[in-house]
């Protein structure tokens, strides 16, 4: 058995006894690892004389770094992005509720939403190409469309709630 195999068997045994699960091993190490708790193990070579604490520390840090990296890259929905961008402008939860109502009615928060009059995107800019002032990727970028829409609301209505109030009386904003 190679040093890496011995190390992996040791890590798997220690991990199993302390509740840390591992995945990505082969042979005897894989047989010892609990199937319901999984995290990959990096295949580095370590001397056979490692202590139990060193092996357990390696197992826990590998499990932690894998869990962190898998959740770190989750994409935000346009609605979540809109909430964050409105908050960055100083508009709180109440203003976001108005913005959410407005853009849910206008586009359903869909980047490629369009209507027969030529309005396009999340904020239903008319015409759509005017959103190019916020970025060249206006056709496909929720962030660019939201940036443009928040500027439009600020310049025309001052706040999302005033824009929503206007929309309810006129059917457009």
C-alpha positions as CSV (number, residue, x, y, z in Angstrom):
1,X,0.0,0.0,0.0
2,X,1.4,3.4,-0.9
3,X,1.9,6.3,1.5
4,X,-1.0,8.2,0.0
5,X,-3.3,5.1,0.4
6,X,-2.2,4.7,4.0
7,X,-2.8,8.4,4.6
8,X,-6.3,8.2,3.0
9,X,-7.2,5.1,5.1
10,X,-6.1,6.9,8.2
11,X,-8.0,10.1,7.3
12,X,-11.1,8.1,6.5
13,X,-11.0,6.2,9.7
14,X,-10.5,9.3,11.8
15,X,-13.1,11.2,9.8
16,X,-15.6,8.5,10.3
17,X,-15.0,8.3,14.0
18,X,-15.4,12.1,14.4
19,X,-18.3,12.8,12.0
20,X,-16.3,14.3,9.1
21,X,-17.3,12.6,5.8
22,X,-15.0,12.2,2.8
23,X,-15.4,11.3,-0.9
24,X,-13.0,10.9,-3.8
25,X,-10.9,8.1,-2.3
26,X,-10.5,4.6,-3.7
27,X,-9.8,1.2,-2.2
28,X,-9.7,0.6,1.6
29,X,-10.1,4.3,2.4
30,X,-13.3,4.6,0.4
31,X,-14.7,1.6,2.2
32,X,-14.1,3.2,5.5
33,X,-15.6,6.6,4.7
34,X,-19.3,7.0,5.5
35,X,-21.4,7.2,2.3
36,X,-23.9,9.8,3.6
37,X,-21.3,12.5,4.5
38,X,-19.1,13.4,1.6
39,X,-16.3,15.8,0.7
40,X,-13.4,15.4,-1.6
41,X,-9.9,14.7,-0.4
42,X,-6.9,16.2,-2.0
43,X,-4.3,13.5,-3.0
44,X,-1.2,14.9,-1.3
45,X,1.5,12.6,0.0
46,X,2.0,12.6,3.8
47,X,4.4,10.5,5.9
48,X,3.0,7.4,7.6
49,X,4.1,8.8,10.9
50,X,1.5,11.6,11.1
51,X,-0.3,12.0,14.4
52,X,-4.1,11.4,14.8
53,X,-4.5,15.2,15.4
54,X,-2.7,16.1,12.1
55,X,-4.8,13.6,10.1
56,X,-8.0,14.8,11.6
57,X,-7.1,18.4,11.1
58,X,-6.4,17.7,7.4
59,X,-9.7,15.9,7.0
60,X,-11.7,18.7,8.7
61,X,-10.0,21.5,6.7
62,X,-10.5,19.6,3.4
63,X,-14.2,19.2,4.2
64,X,-14.6,22.8,5.2
65,X,-12.8,24.3,2.2
66,X,-14.9,22.1,-0.2
67,X,-18.2,23.2,1.5
68,X,-17.2,26.8,1.3
69,X,-16.1,26.8,-2.3
70,X,-19.3,25.0,-3.5
71,X,-21.6,27.6,-1.9
72,X,-19.5,30.6,-2.8
73,X,-20.3,30.6,-6.5
74,X,-24.1,30.6,-6.4
75,X,-25.6,33.0,-8.8
76,X,-28.1,35.6,-7.6
77,X,-31.5,35.9,-9.3
78,X,-32.3,39.2,-11.0
79,X,-34.7,39.9,-8.0
80,X,-31.9,39.3,-5.5
81,X,-29.5,41.5,-7.5
82,X,-32.2,44.2,-7.7
83,X,-32.7,44.0,-3.9
84,X,-28.9,44.4,-3.3
85,X,-28.6,47.2,-5.9
86,X,-31.6,49.1,-4.5
87,X,-30.1,48.8,-0.9
88,X,-26.8,50.1,-2.2
89,X,-28.7,53.3,-3.3
90,X,-30.1,53.7,0.2
91,X,-33.5,52.3,-0.6
92,X,-34.7,50.0,2.2
93,X,-37.1,47.0,2.3
94,X,-40.2,49.1,1.8
95,X,-38.8,50.7,-1.4
96,X,-37.7,47.3,-2.6
97,X,-41.3,45.9,-2.1
98,X,-42.5,48.7,-4.4
99,X,-39.7,48.0,-6.9
100,X,-40.6,44.3,-6.8
101,X,-44.2,45.0,-7.5
102,X,-43.4,47.3,-10.3
103,X,-41.0,45.1,-12.1
104,X,-42.9,41.9,-11.4
105,X,-45.9,43.5,-13.2
106,X,-43.7,45.0,-16.0
107,X,-41.5,42.0,-16.9
108,X,-41.6,39.3,-14.2
109,X,-37.9,40.2,-13.6
110,X,-37.1,38.6,-17.0
111,X,-34.1,39.9,-18.8
112,X,-35.5,39.2,-22.3
113,X,-39.1,40.3,-21.6
114,X,-40.5,42.5,-24.4
115,X,-43.9,43.8,-25.5
116,X,-45.4,44.9,-28.8
117,X,-44.6,48.6,-28.2
118,X,-40.8,47.8,-28.2
119,X,-40.2,47.9,-24.4
120,X,-37.5,45.5,-23.3
121,X,-35.9,43.9,-20.3
122,X,-36.6,44.0,-16.6
123,X,-37.5,47.7,-16.4
124,X,-39.2,47.6,-19.8
125,X,-37.2,50.4,-21.3
126,X,-38.8,52.0,-24.3
127,X,-37.0,51.7,-26.6
128,X,-34.8,49.0,-25.3
129,X,-31.5,50.2,-26.7
130,X,-31.5,53.3,-24.5
131,X,-30.3,50.9,-21.7
132,X,-26.9,51.0,-23.6
133,X,-26.1,54.1,-21.5
134,X,-25.7,51.6,-18.5
135,X,-23.6,49.1,-20.5
136,X,-23.0,47.6,-23.9
137,X,-24.4,44.2,-22.6
138,X,-27.9,45.6,-21.9
139,X,-29.6,42.9,-24.0
140,X,-28.5,40.0,-21.8
141,X,-27.4,41.5,-18.5
142,X,-29.7,41.7,-15.5
143,X,-27.2,43.9,-13.7
144,X,-27.0,46.4,-16.5
145,X,-30.8,46.5,-16.9
146,X,-31.3,47.0,-13.2
147,X,-28.6,49.7,-13.1
148,X,-30.4,51.6,-15.9
149,X,-33.9,51.0,-14.4
150,X,-32.8,52.3,-10.9
151,X,-31.3,55.4,-12.5
152,X,-34.5,56.0,-14.5
153,X,-36.7,55.7,-11.4
154,X,-34.4,58.0,-9.4
155,X,-34.4,60.6,-12.2
156,X,-38.1,60.4,-13.1
157,X,-39.9,59.5,-9.9
158,X,-37.3,59.8,-7.1
159,X,-38.2,56.5,-5.5
160,X,-39.5,53.0,-6.4
161,X,-42.7,53.7,-4.3
162,X,-43.5,56.9,-6.2
163,X,-42.9,55.0,-9.5
164,X,-45.1,52.2,-8.4
165,X,-47.9,54.6,-7.4
166,X,-47.6,56.3,-10.8
167,X,-47.7,52.9,-12.5
168,X,-50.9,51.9,-10.6
169,X,-52.7,55.0,-11.9
170,X,-51.3,55.1,-15.4
171,X,-50.4,51.5,-16.3
172,X,-46.8,52.6,-17.1
173,X,-44.0,54.6,-15.4
